[in-house]
Amino acid sequence: MSEKLIQLRIDGELKDSADEIFKKQGLSTQTAIKIFLTQVANSGTSPFDNIFI
């Protein structure tokens, strides 16, 4: 399995808020994003499926 780098820019306050929530769950933001992408890939669906029609 080859790895790809993903970079994105987000508001600092948004990242700090998300970091705190994930930290309480024992996760890093990086791990949370990996879990999200894995879930989408494994299920074949996205939580945004019904938003953009």
ABEGO torsion letter per residue (X at the ends): XBBBBBBBBBBAAAAAAAAAAAAAAGBBAAAAAAAAAAAAAAAGBBAAAAABX
